[in-house]
Amino acid sequence: MKIAIQGEAGSFSHVAARRMLRQDVDILACRTFDDVFAAMTSGAAGAAVVPIENTLAGSIHRNYELLGASELHIAGETLLRIEHHLIARPGTTTDRIARILSHPVALAQCQRFLASVTAVAVATDDTAGSVKLIMGGESDDVAAIAGAAAAELYGGEILVPNVEDHRENYTRFLLLSTAPAEVTDGAMKTTVLFRTPNTPGSLWRALAAFALRDINMSKLESRPIEGRPWEYSFYVDLSGGPAELANALGHLREMCEFVKVLGSYRAA
């Protein structure tokens, strides 16, 4: 079964996929997140792994929107420590580097290091793809910022390890499937999408469905509703599975225009 990810082999999404599926996975490398969801819709991939939030950069809004518009289910999650390294062709020295390639988010997470060098930062589609690009070229004045897996896969040399601004840099990845997860043990989490009427107090009343039952809400994300300016849909992560949340979700449906359970899965 192919697993769709955004980016090349050796990317952080690839590492997350291997961790969640506990095996070497046959990945389908996609250029954009839209391409990942399209691969699932067409049947080109049987599952997908996408980042949904980062402790420094925040939520990946496009993936919230794509998930809400799809018929896919969240089947799992993992939290991956993001360690960025300066990687170049073997034999390259740091004083020769004129350009540093990486994904814009990775570059944004390494601002202190980039400010300390004279090399110019160049945005690309992918961290691992940047390493693949420099290893396929002949220039020794270019480097990339990516993870250790990319260096190992493509034969790059880590010139400067851990160039990220903060060590507490984690990304939460979701495993997406065409079928609901089958979880038989362990703590569970459920992600729900809902839309309230645009009236005073409607969001407060909706959230009370969880608060009154002592259900922990670990994240609340709002996204604009297309065609309805200044109105929003809400994504919420809740502790618990279908059995624990049944009454609360029933109460929520009574107060909302729309409620969709995006998945119940084992919590990371």
Secondary structure, 3 states (H helix, E strand, C coil): CEEEEECCCCCHHHHHHHHHHCCCCEEEEECCHHHHHHHHHHCCCCEEEEEEEECCCEECHHHHHHHHHCCCEEEEEEEEECCCEEEECCCCCHHHCCEEEECHHHHHCCHHHHHCCCCEEEECCCHHHHHHHHHHCCCCCEEEEECHHHHHHHCCEEEECCCCCCCCCEEEEEEEECCCCCCCCCCEEEEEEEECCCCCCHHHHHHHHHHCCCCCEEEEEEEEECCEEEEEEEEEEEECCHHHHHHHHHHHHHHCCEEEEEEEEECC
